[in-house]
């Protein structure tokens, strides 16, 4: 059986790992020169957004025997609106490294993987679809599903990521919301060490040429003074797919529409969809059925996005105040009936902020 995987990111590597476990050795095409190169982002998972009662670490280990080590547990989130601030503490989730680092998610999955990875190889889907029995599209963008006619965009974002120096707690992240510089998105900082972090700003519905303006406004309004080592701009589309399979082509990760458009999280879904695509091929299972829980979860999170799209700064101030109330913290972060399950309830709470 000849299988091609386009992209050596989380989804592609997870798919290769599962295939190799079953004695199938795919060919992986990767346009970069190594795994994770130039990836300036970190990954955070939040227990409140998990699809199961378990954490991401336990979920992937128990369900797929995939042991991934986080950089740090997440114990504190500071949320800052223009005139309000709240801090949430507890067992909130995990922070994972990404990119070239030895213990990045990509390198943890790739470690010991005896796969044929062809680096510096950009391939068009039409170049390979007739030469392999199956194609796994794991490029992390919408190009292939658009070509296949199954892609519907829901959210377009410009993102600037920066490596910054400072003094950081490795188990703490900070988020800023302000329509003046992030519109309906956010600024975010996550540590990579006690002296280095990843700072990002996401802004919706702008062109890349406008990013300097919003970035400078972000720094000025929040009085940020980090030393910037490196920056990278990314423009991407989040969307949905009418089907994650077209003939012998399987779509995984963001190609399958599995990044949520609420906070832009998608690492766990990328890993799981890659594994499930392999299982579908090996066992002859319906791939669209296998990923249905992920699709449903992303659709529920879209309710948050629709609410936030209409918020102004006054609404954001009310939201942060609301999330800081002790009874709300207890309900959202510690109630097992809420975590990852009753999103319609949380969405109604969000909408109640707008109408107060």
FIKETI-29339 format. One record per residue (C-alpha): y, x, z; residue number from 1; residue in one letter. Coordinates in Angstrom, 2 decimals, padded with zeros to 5 digits. Layout:
<zavos>
py/px/pz/seq/type
Y/X/Z/NUM/A $
...
</zavos>
This chain:
<zavos>
py/px/pz/seq/type
000.00/000.00/000.00/1/X $
003.36/001.48/-001.07/2/X $
006.35/000.52/001.07/3/X $
009.95/001.68/000.70/4/X $
012.47/001.44/003.52/5/X $
016.13/001.72/002.51/6/X $
017.99/003.06/005.54/7/X $
016.92/005.26/008.47/8/X $
018.85/003.36/011.12/9/X $
017.42/001.39/014.02/10/X $
015.80/-001.33/011.94/11/X $
014.36/001.00/009.32/12/X $
012.95/003.46/011.85/13/X $
011.47/000.69/014.01/14/X $
009.81/-000.77/010.92/15/X $
008.40/002.63/009.94/16/X $
007.08/003.17/013.45/17/X $
005.19/-000.12/013.41/18/X $
003.81/000.48/009.93/19/X $
002.56/003.95/010.83/20/X $
000.86/002.52/013.93/21/X $
-001.14/000.44/011.47/22/X $
-001.98/003.37/009.18/23/X $
000.68/002.67/006.54/24/X $
003.08/005.50/005.74/25/X $
006.31/004.29/004.13/26/X $
008.88/006.23/002.14/27/X $
012.32/006.07/003.77/28/X $
015.46/006.54/001.70/29/X $
018.52/007.58/003.73/30/X $
021.92/008.22/002.13/31/X $
023.07/010.49/004.98/32/X $
021.85/014.02/005.60/33/X $
020.22/013.26/008.95/34/X $
019.44/010.43/011.33/35/X $
022.49/008.98/013.06/36/X $
025.02/011.37/011.51/37/X $
028.70/010.50/012.08/38/X $
027.84/007.48/014.23/39/X $
030.76/007.33/016.67/40/X $
029.77/004.15/018.46/41/X $
027.69/003.52/021.54/42/X $
025.54/000.46/022.19/43/X $
025.80/-001.81/025.20/44/X $
023.38/-004.58/026.04/45/X $
024.39/-007.35/028.42/46/X $
021.84/-009.28/030.45/47/X $
023.91/-012.44/030.04/48/X $
023.39/-012.23/026.26/49/X $
019.69/-011.35/026.35/50/X $
017.36/-013.85/024.70/51/X $
014.77/-013.48/027.46/52/X $
014.88/-013.31/031.24/53/X $
014.03/-009.62/031.01/54/X $
016.36/-006.74/030.32/55/X $
016.36/-005.07/026.90/56/X $
014.44/-002.06/028.27/57/X $
011.62/-004.18/029.70/58/X $
011.63/-006.59/026.78/59/X $
011.02/-003.95/024.10/60/X $
008.52/-002.08/026.26/61/X $
006.45/-005.09/027.29/62/X $
006.54/-006.91/023.97/63/X $
006.27/-004.00/021.52/64/X $
005.24/-001.00/023.63/65/X $
008.52/000.66/022.65/66/X $
009.88/002.76/025.50/67/X $
013.58/003.46/025.11/68/X $
015.65/005.27/027.70/69/X $
019.26/004.15/028.16/70/X $
022.04/006.63/028.78/71/X $
023.03/004.68/031.87/72/X $
022.64/001.31/033.54/73/X $
025.75/-000.84/033.18/74/X $
027.08/-001.76/036.62/75/X $
030.73/-002.59/036.01/76/X $
032.80/-004.30/033.31/77/X $
036.60/-004.43/033.52/78/X $
038.13/-007.13/031.33/79/X $
041.85/-006.93/030.61/80/X $
044.05/-009.62/029.06/81/X $
047.84/-009.26/028.55/82/X $
048.65/-010.49/032.06/83/X $
045.31/-010.77/033.81/84/X $
042.44/-008.45/034.74/85/X $
039.05/-009.00/036.30/86/X $
036.14/-006.74/037.26/87/X $
032.51/-007.81/037.25/88/X $
029.95/-005.68/039.09/89/X $
026.18/-005.87/039.34/90/X $
023.08/-005.23/037.24/91/X $
024.82/-006.14/034.00/92/X $
022.83/-004.32/031.31/93/X $
022.55/-000.87/029.76/94/X $
024.54/001.70/027.78/95/X $
022.66/003.50/025.01/96/X $
023.60/006.59/023.06/97/X $
023.78/006.40/019.28/98/X $
024.03/009.00/016.55/99/X $
022.85/012.61/016.41/100/X $
022.39/013.14/020.16/101/X $
018.85/014.01/021.21/102/X $
018.44/010.84/023.27/103/X $
020.20/008.45/020.92/104/X $
018.35/005.24/020.14/105/X $
017.72/006.44/016.59/106/X $
016.23/009.75/017.66/107/X $
014.14/008.18/020.40/108/X $
012.51/005.89/017.84/109/X $
012.16/008.70/015.29/110/X $
010.68/011.19/017.74/111/X $
007.12/011.97/016.71/112/X $
007.44/009.72/013.67/113/X $
005.45/011.35/010.88/114/X $
007.33/009.56/008.12/115/X $
008.55/010.69/004.73/116/X $
012.35/010.48/005.07/117/X $
014.26/011.39/001.92/118/X $
017.75/012.31/003.11/119/X $
020.83/012.39/000.88/120/X $
019.26/009.65/-001.20/121/X $
021.33/006.59/-002.03/122/X $
019.17/004.11/-003.93/123/X $
019.89/000.80/-005.56/124/X $
017.45/-002.02/-004.81/125/X $
016.77/-002.33/-008.53/126/X $
015.73/001.33/-008.69/127/X $
012.78/000.82/-006.37/128/X $
011.73/-002.81/-006.32/129/X $
009.26/-002.41/-009.17/130/X $
007.76/000.83/-007.87/131/X $
006.70/-000.34/-004.40/132/X $
004.60/-003.20/-003.09/133/X $
007.24/-004.03/-000.45/134/X $
010.87/-003.09/000.09/135/X $
012.55/-003.13/003.53/136/X $
016.34/-003.45/003.23/137/X $
017.73/-001.77/006.35/138/X $
021.12/-000.56/005.15/139/X $
023.12/-002.25/007.91/140/X $
025.44/-004.04/005.50/141/X $
025.59/-007.12/003.28/142/X $
025.28/-005.46/-000.14/143/X $
021.59/-006.19/-000.75/144/X $
021.54/-009.79/000.59/145/X $
024.66/-010.49/-001.51/146/X $
022.86/-009.17/-004.57/147/X $
019.92/-011.43/-003.75/148/X $
022.24/-014.45/-003.36/149/X $
021.23/-015.23/000.24/150/X $
024.33/-014.00/002.12/151/X $
027.09/-016.16/003.64/152/X $
029.86/-014.24/005.46/153/X $
031.11/-015.60/008.79/154/X $
033.39/-012.84/010.06/155/X $
035.12/-009.82/008.53/156/X $
036.21/-006.94/010.76/157/X $
037.94/-003.59/010.54/158/X $
036.92/-001.18/013.28/159/X $
038.27/002.18/014.38/160/X $
036.02/004.28/016.61/161/X $
037.23/007.41/018.38/162/X $
035.71/010.15/020.49/163/X $
038.08/010.57/023.43/164/X $
038.29/012.87/026.45/165/X $
039.12/011.85/030.00/166/X $
037.50/011.09/033.35/167/X $
034.89/008.35/033.15/168/X $
032.26/006.65/035.28/169/X $
029.05/006.66/033.30/170/X $
028.03/003.14/034.37/171/X $
031.36/001.43/033.67/172/X $
032.91/-000.02/030.51/173/X $
036.30/-001.54/029.85/174/X $
037.35/-004.26/027.42/175/X $
040.82/-005.32/026.30/176/X $
041.68/-008.64/024.62/177/X $
045.13/-009.19/023.17/178/X $
045.95/-011.07/019.98/179/X $
048.92/-008.75/019.37/180/X $
046.69/-005.81/018.46/181/X $
043.12/-007.12/018.22/182/X $
043.69/-010.71/017.00/183/X $
040.49/-012.55/017.99/184/X $
038.53/-009.32/018.57/185/X $
038.84/-006.64/021.26/186/X $
039.28/-003.05/022.31/187/X $
036.43/-001.37/024.14/188/X $
035.56/001.94/025.79/189/X $
032.10/003.15/026.76/190/X $
031.24/006.53/028.36/191/X $
029.10/009.25/026.80/192/X $
029.49/011.58/029.79/193/X $
031.85/011.96/032.72/194/X $
034.33/013.64/030.34/195/X $
033.74/011.94/026.98/196/X $
033.72/008.33/025.80/197/X $
033.74/006.18/022.68/198/X $
036.87/004.09/022.26/199/X $
036.97/001.39/019.63/200/X $
039.30/-001.29/018.39/201/X $
038.07/-004.17/016.26/202/X $
040.50/-006.41/014.38/203/X $
039.55/-009.36/012.20/204/X $
041.02/-010.37/008.86/205/X $
043.05/-007.24/008.11/206/X $
042.82/-004.56/005.45/207/X $
041.87/-000.95/006.31/208/X $
045.44/000.08/005.43/209/X $
046.74/-001.99/008.37/210/X $
044.53/-000.32/010.97/211/X $
047.05/002.39/011.91/212/X $
049.55/-000.29/012.91/213/X $
047.13/-002.13/015.21/214/X $
045.70/001.11/016.64/215/X $
049.15/002.39/017.57/216/X $
050.08/-000.98/019.04/217/X $
046.88/-000.91/021.10/218/X $
047.73/002.50/022.56/219/X $
051.36/001.60/023.22/220/X $
050.80/-001.78/024.84/221/X $
047.96/-000.54/027.07/222/X $
049.65/002.82/027.83/223/X $
046.56/004.74/026.76/224/X $
046.76/008.53/026.84/225/X $
043.28/009.72/025.91/226/X $
042.89/012.97/024.00/227/X $
041.37/011.98/020.66/228/X $
038.79/014.38/019.19/229/X $
037.62/012.40/016.17/230/X $
038.08/008.97/014.59/231/X $
036.25/006.93/012.00/232/X $
037.20/003.65/010.34/233/X $
034.59/001.08/009.35/234/X $
035.02/-002.16/007.47/235/X $
032.13/-004.58/007.73/236/X $
031.08/-008.15/007.26/237/X $
028.99/-010.22/009.63/238/X $
027.18/-013.19/008.18/239/X $
024.05/-015.26/007.88/240/X $
021.21/-015.34/005.37/241/X $
019.54/-018.43/003.95/242/X $
016.31/-016.43/003.91/243/X $
015.43/-012.98/005.19/244/X $
012.78/-012.50/002.51/245/X $
013.07/-012.61/-001.27/246/X $
009.87/-011.86/-003.13/247/X $
008.68/-008.46/-001.96/248/X $
012.03/-007.63/-000.31/249/X $
012.41/-007.97/003.46/250/X $
015.87/-008.00/005.08/251/X $
016.18/-006.55/008.59/252/X $
019.03/-005.98/011.05/253/X $
022.48/-006.84/009.73/254/X $
021.01/-007.28/006.24/255/X $
019.24/-010.31/007.69/256/X $
022.36/-011.63/009.43/257/X $
021.17/-010.64/012.90/258/X $
024.42/-009.24/014.32/259/X $
026.25/-011.81/016.43/260/X $
029.85/-012.47/015.45/261/X $
030.90/-012.99/019.09/262/X $
030.93/-009.35/020.28/263/X $
029.22/-007.71/017.31/264/X $
026.04/-006.80/019.20/265/X $
022.92/-006.26/017.13/266/X $
020.97/-003.17/018.18/267/X $
018.08/-004.97/019.87/268/X $
017.84/-007.50/017.03/269/X $
017.81/-004.65/014.50/270/X $
014.93/-002.93/016.29/271/X $
012.94/-006.11/016.77/272/X $
013.45/-007.37/013.21/273/X $
012.21/-004.03/011.83/274/X $
009.07/-004.30/013.94/275/X $
008.51/-007.93/012.91/276/X $
008.95/-007.15/009.22/277/X $
006.16/-004.58/009.54/278/X $
003.96/-007.03/011.44/279/X $
004.59/-009.65/008.77/280/X $
003.40/-007.28/006.04/281/X $
000.41/-005.96/007.97/282/X $
-000.84/-009.33/009.23/283/X $
000.36/-011.61/006.43/284/X $
002.67/-013.59/008.73/285/X $
005.75/-015.62/007.80/286/X $
008.67/-013.26/008.43/287/X $
011.30/-016.00/008.51/288/X $
009.32/-017.77/011.22/289/X $
008.96/-014.55/013.23/290/X $
012.72/-013.94/013.35/291/X $
013.68/-017.59/013.91/292/X $
014.39/-017.06/017.67/293/X $
016.85/-014.28/016.77/294/X $
018.55/-016.42/014.14/295/X $
018.84/-019.28/016.61/296/X $
020.30/-016.97/019.25/297/X $
022.93/-015.61/016.85/298/X $
023.85/-019.17/015.84/299/X $
024.40/-020.12/019.47/300/X $
026.64/-017.12/020.02/301/X $
028.68/-018.30/017.05/302/X $
029.93/-021.11/019.31/303/X $
031.72/-018.46/021.38/304/X $
033.25/-017.00/018.24/305/X $
034.57/-020.36/017.04/306/X $
036.23/-020.89/020.43/307/X $
037.79/-017.42/020.54/308/X $
039.18/-017.73/017.02/309/X $
041.62/-020.35/018.26/310/X $
042.72/-018.54/021.45/311/X $
046.22/-017.16/021.92/312/X $
047.25/-014.72/024.67/313/X $
047.89/-017.51/027.16/314/X $
044.36/-018.74/026.58/315/X $
043.01/-015.22/027.03/316/X $
044.87/-014.88/030.33/317/X $
043.30/-018.15/031.51/318/X $
039.88/-017.00/030.31/319/X $
039.99/-013.70/032.20/320/X $
041.24/-015.50/035.32/321/X $
038.43/-018.02/034.98/322/X $
035.77/-015.33/034.54/323/X $
037.08/-013.60/037.66/324/X $
036.50/-016.57/039.95/325/X $
033.68/-015.78/042.41/326/X $
031.80/-019.00/041.73/327/X $
031.93/-018.39/037.97/328/X $
030.74/-014.78/038.32/329/X $
027.82/-015.96/040.43/330/X $
026.95/-018.76/038.00/331/X $
027.12/-016.76/034.78/332/X $
025.76/-013.37/035.80/333/X $
023.22/-014.27/038.45/334/X $
021.82/-017.67/037.45/335/X $
018.56/-017.19/035.50/336/X $
018.95/-020.62/033.91/337/X $
022.15/-019.49/032.21/338/X $
021.24/-016.01/030.94/339/X $
020.57/-016.10/027.24/340/X $
019.46/-019.72/027.36/341/X $
022.10/-022.38/027.92/342/X $
024.82/-021.13/025.59/343/X $
026.07/-024.62/024.88/344/X $
026.95/-024.88/028.58/345/X $
028.87/-021.59/028.54/346/X $
030.60/-022.57/025.29/347/X $
031.83/-025.76/026.96/348/X $
033.24/-023.64/029.78/349/X $
035.04/-021.54/027.19/350/X $
036.48/-024.63/025.53/351/X $
037.57/-025.96/028.91/352/X $
039.84/-022.92/029.20/353/X $
041.59/-023.89/025.99/354/X $
042.24/-027.41/027.23/355/X $
043.46/-026.64/030.75/356/X $
</zavos>
